[in-house]
Amino acid sequence: MINENKSAGRYIVSFNASKFPSGIYYYKIKAGSYESIRKMMLIK
């Protein structure tokens, strides 16, 4: 889990899903007043 404040800019975040089963996962991105919930499909 990544839960930290960062200054403005572009970032790349690595996600190690080796211990998670295949399925649909939801993630949330928050930036100031902007908030977005998206879904990700993990297929192994």
C-alpha angles and dihedrals in degrees: 000000000000114000112159140110118254132185119249115291144080122302137184117213123195117217118197106204097170092115096046124088122235113277147095117307129185125216133186129217119195126186117167106305092344116100128173131180115199135173129235127198115218114199122181 
